[in-house]
Amino acid sequence: MKRFLVTGGAGFIGSAVVRTLIRDTAHQVLVVDKLTYAGNLDSLKPVANSPRYAFERADVADAERVRSIIQSYAPDVVMHLAAESHVDRSIDGPGEFLQTNVVGTYSLLQAALGYWRRLSPERQAAFRFHHISTDEVFGSLGREGFFHEEYPYQPSSPYSASKAASDHFVRAWHHTYGLPTVVTNCSNNYGPYHFPEKLIPLIILNALQGKPLPVYGKGDNIRDWLYVDDHARALILVAEQGRPGETYAIGGHNERRNIDVVHAICALVDELAPNAAIGPREKLITYVADRPGHDLRYAIDASKIERDLGWRPTETFESGLRKTVEWYLSNQEWWERVRSGIYQGERLGVVA
């Protein structure tokens, strides 16, 4: 049994990691989350009563608070998922992204380093600082090729630039100070408990409610889609078995054009929640002005994590998307509570 400290554990990917840790392992988990608009304790309700789960509300950029939490909890693994993560929001307000993604990562690294230096040699060797990042740090692919662990960084949005900076800090703390770090870069996640500003949950909920389905440009941008529970398994595996100083790229082997994703969602919603008053959901598709600096294509070569750690995704895009639509149909209370708050599905990231 290990003690996991998970920052951002009330977010989309973080909560999936926490639910998986409590459900499938004997590990103890402390969630540290600021509970910004995308952090939601409802996403942790399935594990909230476990004696192996605990929660602390804190900002990772609060250096003194982070240091105190790490010292008192004494983790074996720090999994750092706390981040501002939506590209459109980073266009509207890049300062928050610098504060959380760069300053917050620095604060956490410093606190972890001070704690790690006081551990016994055995516990030092077993400790891991796992930084969870994105494939967006690599920029945009053409029609051919894949991102991989040695791919050069070419971030093109304030969000991806802030994550690229945090990746470099984590690697520097390993090479300079010896802190045993691992970094993972993942492709686009989807699945249950996803905040509805992102493409898939936004389209699902708008389709259910008969609202316009906004598609940027012509919908030709391509993403590699990774079901969030598959990603959670990969992250835990890297935290447990990844080699210090290594990077692991995690992808779903599911490239799709955005417009094809939208059509697939329309077909599923029509099948699972037919509504004669709304009619075929494809009629709701609305093409809108493209996002500034919209990267054309992301795709990941995940052969390293398969070769070294034995991980492969279990969900196809079709099976994962069906599970996702079914979850939103069965959990209306969750997304209605989200939509009654700060985000109402409006367009973000419009540059005047």
Backbone torsions as a table, in degrees:
resi	resn	phi	psi	omega
1	MET	NA	134.0	177.1
2	LYS	-117.2	162.8	176.1
3	ARG	-105.9	112.7	-179.2
4	PHE	-99.1	129.9	168.7
5	LEU	-107.2	118.4	-174.3
6	VAL	-115.1	107.8	174.4
7	THR	-79.5	146.5	-177.4
8	GLY	68.8	24.1	-174.8
9	GLY	-72.4	-8.0	175.1
10	ALA	-97.1	1.6	177.4
11	GLY	-84.2	-174.2	-174.8
12	PHE	-62.8	-61.3	-178.3
13	ILE	-72.5	-41.2	-178.9
14	GLY	-58.9	-43.5	180.0
15	SER	-66.6	-33.5	175.5
16	ALA	-64.2	-39.9	176.7
17	VAL	-62.5	-45.9	-177.9
18	VAL	-64.8	-45.2	178.4
19	ARG	-60.2	-40.0	179.6
20	THR	-68.2	-41.8	178.7
21	LEU	-60.3	-45.3	-178.6
22	ILE	-71.3	-38.6	-176.4
23	ARG	-75.2	-40.0	-167.0
24	ASP	-111.7	-4.5	-178.7
25	THR	-132.6	176.0	175.6
26	ALA	-100.3	8.0	-174.4
27	HIS	-70.6	153.4	170.1
28	GLN	-91.3	149.3	-174.8
29	VAL	-135.3	128.5	168.0
30	LEU	-113.5	120.2	176.0
31	VAL	-91.5	130.0	173.1
32	VAL	-117.2	116.9	-175.2
33	ASP	-147.5	139.6	178.1
34	LYS	-76.2	-19.1	-176.1
35	LEU	58.9	54.8	169.2
36	THR	-74.2	-169.8	-175.1
37	TYR	-54.9	-32.8	-175.6
38	ALA	-93.1	-7.3	176.1
39	GLY	-88.8	131.2	-169.8
40	ASN	-144.1	111.7	179.8
41	LEU	-65.7	-19.8	174.7
42	ASP	-60.2	-28.7	-179.7
43	SER	-72.0	-12.9	179.3
44	LEU	-107.0	2.7	-179.6
45	LYS	-56.2	-36.8	-179.3
46	PRO	-60.9	-20.0	-178.1
47	VAL	-120.8	2.3	-170.9
48	ALA	-62.8	-25.1	-178.6
49	ASN	-92.1	1.0	180.0
50	SER	-71.4	136.6	176.0
51	PRO	-67.8	-11.4	179.7
52	ARG	-94.7	4.9	-178.2
53	TYR	-114.1	139.2	173.4
54	ALA	-145.4	160.8	-175.9
55	PHE	-136.6	138.6	172.1
56	GLU	-130.4	127.8	175.9
57	ARG	-87.5	117.0	-177.4
58	ALA	-160.9	154.9	176.6
59	ASP	-96.3	126.1	-178.2
60	VAL	-64.3	-19.0	177.5
61	ALA	-80.8	-5.6	176.3
62	ASP	-85.6	92.2	-169.6
63	ALA	-59.5	-44.1	-177.9
64	GLU	-66.0	-42.2	179.6
65	ARG	-65.2	-42.9	179.7
66	VAL	-62.7	-43.6	179.1
67	ARG	-60.6	-42.5	179.7
68	SER	-64.7	-42.9	-179.2
69	ILE	-63.6	-45.4	-178.9
70	ILE	-64.4	-42.4	-179.4
71	GLN	-64.2	-40.7	-176.4
72	SER	-77.7	-34.7	-178.6
73	TYR	-81.8	-29.3	178.7
74	ALA	55.3	64.0	-176.7
75	PRO	-75.0	156.0	168.8
76	ASP	-92.0	-26.1	-178.8
77	VAL	-137.7	131.8	168.2
78	VAL	-108.8	117.8	175.8
79	MET	-106.7	114.2	-171.5
80	HIS	-101.4	98.9	177.1
81	LEU	-112.1	-7.5	-177.6
82	ALA	-63.7	121.3	-178.4
83	ALA	-166.8	146.7	160.7
84	GLU	-75.7	132.0	-165.3
85	SER	-131.2	-2.3	-173.9
86	HIS	-100.7	121.4	-175.5
87	VAL	-55.9	-45.2	-177.3
88	ASP	-61.1	-40.2	177.4
89	ARG	-65.3	-34.1	179.4
90	SER	-67.9	-27.1	176.1
91	ILE	-71.4	-40.9	179.4
92	ASP	-69.4	-39.8	-173.6
93	GLY	-149.3	80.2	-175.2
94	PRO	-67.3	-21.9	-175.6
95	GLY	-59.7	-41.0	179.0
96	GLU	-62.7	-32.8	-179.7
97	PHE	-69.8	-39.1	175.9
98	LEU	-64.6	-42.7	-176.5
99	GLN	-64.5	-50.3	-176.6
100	THR	-76.8	-49.6	-170.1
101	ASN	-78.1	-31.5	-178.4
102	VAL	-100.4	-59.5	-179.1
103	VAL	-63.9	-41.1	178.8
104	GLY	-61.7	-42.2	178.2
105	THR	-65.3	-41.4	176.8
106	TYR	-59.5	-46.8	180.0
107	SER	-59.6	-43.1	-179.1
108	LEU	-67.4	-41.2	177.4
109	LEU	-60.7	-44.9	-179.7
110	GLN	-63.6	-42.5	179.0
111	ALA	-65.5	-42.3	179.8
112	ALA	-66.2	-38.0	-179.3
113	LEU	-65.5	-45.7	178.5
114	GLY	-61.2	-40.2	177.3
115	TYR	-66.4	-46.6	-176.4
116	TRP	-61.8	-38.9	-178.0
117	ARG	-62.7	-22.0	-178.7
118	ARG	-96.7	2.1	178.4
119	LEU	-78.6	161.8	172.5
120	SER	-67.3	158.7	179.0
121	PRO	-55.3	-37.5	-179.7
122	GLU	-65.9	-44.0	-179.6
123	ARG	-73.5	-31.1	173.5
124	GLN	-59.9	-43.3	-178.0
125	ALA	-67.2	-30.9	-176.8
126	ALA	-87.4	-16.5	-175.5
127	PHE	-69.4	145.7	173.6
128	ARG	-137.0	137.8	168.3
129	PHE	-108.6	108.7	-174.7
130	HIS	-106.4	113.9	-179.5
131	HIS	-99.7	122.0	-177.2
132	ILE	-98.9	121.2	-176.2
133	SER	-125.8	-161.3	-169.2
134	THR	-134.5	157.7	174.1
135	ASP	-74.3	-11.0	-178.2
136	GLU	-67.9	-16.8	176.6
137	VAL	-63.7	-20.7	-176.4
138	PHE	-86.5	-6.7	-179.8
139	GLY	87.5	-142.4	-173.8
140	SER	-116.8	136.5	173.5
141	LEU	-89.7	154.6	166.9
142	GLY	-78.5	-160.7	-177.6
143	ARG	-71.6	-18.2	-177.4
144	GLU	-119.1	162.9	172.9
145	GLY	89.9	171.7	-176.3
146	PHE	-142.5	149.7	168.4
147	PHE	-71.2	147.2	176.7
148	HIS	-150.0	178.6	-171.3
149	GLU	-62.3	-25.1	-178.2
150	GLU	-101.6	7.7	-176.3
151	TYR	-67.6	138.7	-178.6
152	PRO	-68.1	146.9	179.1
153	TYR	-79.8	130.2	176.2
154	GLN	-144.6	60.8	-176.0
155	PRO	-63.7	144.3	-173.7
156	SER	-126.9	4.9	174.9
157	SER	-132.2	161.1	175.3
158	PRO	-56.3	-38.2	177.6
159	TYR	-60.7	-53.3	-176.1
160	SER	-67.1	-31.9	176.5
161	ALA	-65.3	-39.8	179.1
162	SER	-68.0	-36.4	177.8
163	LYS	-71.8	-36.5	176.2
164	ALA	-60.8	-44.0	178.6
165	ALA	-60.0	-44.2	-178.4
166	SER	-66.2	-36.9	174.9
167	ASP	-57.2	-45.8	-178.1
168	HIS	-65.6	-38.2	176.2
169	PHE	-61.0	-44.6	-178.5
170	VAL	-61.7	-45.5	178.8
171	ARG	-64.6	-37.0	179.1
172	ALA	-64.7	-38.0	178.8
173	TRP	-68.0	-26.5	173.2
174	HIS	-73.9	-50.5	-174.2
175	HIS	-71.4	-34.0	-176.7
176	THR	-86.1	-44.0	-171.8
177	TYR	-110.0	-8.7	178.9
178	GLY	84.5	4.3	179.3
179	LEU	-60.3	127.4	-176.7
180	PRO	-74.9	93.3	-176.7
181	THR	-107.7	153.9	167.4
182	VAL	-134.1	148.4	-179.9
183	VAL	-125.0	137.4	172.6
184	THR	-124.4	141.3	176.3
185	ASN	-120.9	119.9	-173.0
186	CYS	-112.9	162.0	173.3
187	SER	-87.7	-176.4	-174.3
188	ASN	-62.2	125.8	177.2
189	ASN	-90.8	154.8	171.9
190	TYR	-151.9	163.8	179.2
191	GLY	142.4	-168.4	-178.9
192	PRO	-62.1	153.2	175.5
193	TYR	67.0	24.4	-177.5
194	HIS	-86.3	127.7	-179.0
195	PHE	-62.6	131.6	-167.2
196	PRO	-80.3	30.9	166.8
197	GLU	-92.2	-17.4	-179.2
198	LYS	-82.6	160.6	-168.1
199	LEU	-55.0	-56.7	-170.3
200	ILE	-65.5	-51.4	179.0
201	PRO	-65.8	-33.5	178.2
202	LEU	-62.6	-44.2	-179.2
203	ILE	-67.9	-40.9	178.8
204	ILE	-58.7	-50.7	-174.9
205	LEU	-69.7	-40.3	176.7
206	ASN	-63.9	-38.7	178.4
207	ALA	-64.4	-41.4	178.3
208	LEU	-62.6	-34.8	-174.8
209	GLN	-97.0	2.0	178.7
210	GLY	71.8	26.0	179.7
211	LYS	-93.8	161.7	177.4
212	PRO	-57.1	145.8	179.3
213	LEU	-106.7	96.9	-172.9
214	PRO	-75.4	130.3	177.9
215	VAL	-124.2	124.0	-179.3
216	TYR	-68.5	136.8	175.5
217	GLY	58.0	-127.8	177.2
218	LYS	-101.9	2.6	-179.3
219	GLY	78.0	18.9	-176.0
220	ASP	-87.4	-5.9	179.8
221	ASN	-67.4	137.4	-172.1
222	ILE	-111.7	134.6	176.8
223	ARG	-129.4	150.6	174.6
224	ASP	-96.1	114.3	-170.6
225	TRP	-96.0	133.3	-175.7
226	LEU	-125.5	120.5	179.2
227	TYR	-66.7	133.8	-167.2
228	VAL	-62.4	-33.5	179.3
229	ASP	-70.5	-32.8	172.4
230	ASP	-63.7	-41.2	178.6
231	HIS	-64.3	-42.5	179.7
232	ALA	-58.8	-43.1	177.5
233	ARG	-60.3	-42.7	-179.9
234	ALA	-63.5	-42.8	-178.0
235	LEU	-64.1	-42.7	179.0
236	ILE	-65.1	-39.7	178.4
237	LEU	-62.1	-43.1	177.8
238	VAL	-64.6	-41.6	179.6
239	ALA	-62.8	-35.2	-177.4
240	GLU	-83.5	-36.9	-169.4
241	GLN	-125.2	-6.6	-178.2
242	GLY	-66.1	147.1	-179.3
243	ARG	-84.7	134.8	178.8
244	PRO	-54.5	137.6	-179.9
245	GLY	87.1	-5.5	-176.6
246	GLU	-92.4	156.7	172.3
247	THR	-117.5	141.7	179.0
248	TYR	-129.5	125.3	176.3
249	ALA	-90.6	132.3	-174.9
250	ILE	-123.1	116.7	-178.9
251	GLY	-132.3	164.2	-175.3
252	GLY	-98.1	-4.1	-175.6
253	HIS	57.0	35.9	-175.9
254	ASN	-136.9	74.0	177.3
255	GLU	-77.4	132.2	177.4
256	ARG	-145.3	142.7	168.5
257	ARG	-69.6	147.2	179.7
258	ASN	-56.1	-41.2	-178.4
259	ILE	-65.0	-33.9	178.0
260	ASP	-70.4	-34.5	174.3
261	VAL	-61.7	-45.6	-179.2
262	VAL	-62.7	-43.9	178.4
263	HIS	-62.2	-39.7	179.4
264	ALA	-64.2	-40.1	177.8
265	ILE	-65.2	-43.9	178.6
266	CYS	-56.0	-45.4	-179.3
267	ALA	-63.2	-41.4	-179.6
268	LEU	-68.2	-43.5	179.9
269	VAL	-65.5	-40.0	176.2
270	ASP	-60.2	-38.8	-178.8
271	GLU	-72.1	-46.1	-170.9
272	LEU	-89.9	-22.7	-179.3
273	ALA	-141.5	63.1	-178.6
274	PRO	-63.2	144.4	-178.8
275	ASN	-144.5	108.2	-175.6
276	ALA	-63.5	-32.8	-178.7
277	ALA	-68.4	-33.1	179.6
278	ILE	-84.4	-41.0	-177.4
279	GLY	80.8	-167.5	-179.7
280	PRO	-58.8	129.1	-175.1
281	ARG	-68.3	-23.2	179.5
282	GLU	-58.6	-25.7	178.9
283	LYS	-67.3	-15.0	-178.9
284	LEU	-86.3	-9.2	-177.9
285	ILE	-62.3	128.5	-178.6
286	THR	-130.2	122.0	179.6
287	TYR	-85.0	129.5	-177.1
288	VAL	-122.7	165.1	179.9
289	ALA	-56.2	138.8	-173.9
290	ASP	-66.0	155.9	173.6
291	ARG	-66.4	139.3	176.1
292	PRO	-60.6	131.5	177.2
293	GLY	66.1	31.0	-174.8
294	HIS	-69.2	114.7	179.4
295	ASP	-64.3	140.3	-174.2
296	LEU	-71.3	-49.7	-170.4
297	ARG	-148.2	138.2	168.9
298	TYR	-122.4	138.8	173.4
299	ALA	-158.3	141.7	-172.7
300	ILE	-117.5	137.5	168.2
301	ASP	-90.9	105.5	-176.3
302	ALA	-99.0	26.0	-175.1
303	SER	-69.3	-28.1	-178.1
304	LYS	-66.4	-47.8	-178.5
305	ILE	-68.1	-30.4	175.2
306	GLU	-69.1	-43.6	-178.3
307	ARG	-69.3	-45.4	-172.9
308	ASP	-85.0	-33.8	-173.2
309	LEU	-121.7	-5.6	174.8
310	GLY	78.6	20.2	-178.9
311	TRP	-93.2	138.8	168.2
312	ARG	-142.6	149.2	175.2
313	PRO	-66.9	145.1	178.5
314	THR	-97.3	-23.3	-177.8
315	GLU	-95.1	134.6	164.8
316	THR	-78.2	168.8	177.3
317	PHE	-63.0	-37.9	-178.3
318	GLU	-65.8	-45.5	-178.7
319	SER	-69.9	-39.9	179.6
320	GLY	-67.5	-39.0	-179.2
321	LEU	-68.0	-39.0	177.2
322	ARG	-62.2	-44.9	177.5
323	LYS	-59.9	-38.0	-178.4
324	THR	-67.4	-47.8	179.0
325	VAL	-62.6	-41.8	178.4
326	GLU	-61.8	-37.8	-179.8
327	TRP	-65.0	-45.0	179.8
328	TYR	-64.9	-34.0	176.1
329	LEU	-66.7	-33.0	-176.6
330	SER	-90.9	-6.7	-174.4
331	ASN	-130.3	50.3	-178.6
332	GLN	-61.7	-35.2	-179.2
333	GLU	-60.1	-39.3	-178.9
334	TRP	-62.1	-52.3	-173.9
335	TRP	-78.1	-23.4	174.2
336	GLU	-69.0	-36.3	176.2
337	ARG	-64.7	-39.1	177.4
338	VAL	-65.2	-47.0	-176.0
339	ARG	-72.6	-16.4	176.9
340	SER	-81.4	-7.0	-177.6
341	GLY	-98.5	-129.0	-166.9
342	ILE	-75.0	-29.4	-173.0
343	TYR	-112.3	124.5	-176.8
344	GLN	-112.8	14.2	178.9
345	GLY	89.2	13.5	-177.9
346	GLU	-75.1	160.9	177.7
347	ARG	-70.0	133.4	177.1
348	LEU	-119.1	162.7	171.8
349	GLY	75.7	29.9	177.6
350	VAL	-91.2	121.8	179.9
351	VAL	-95.0	123.2	-178.5
352	ALA	-68.8	NA	NA
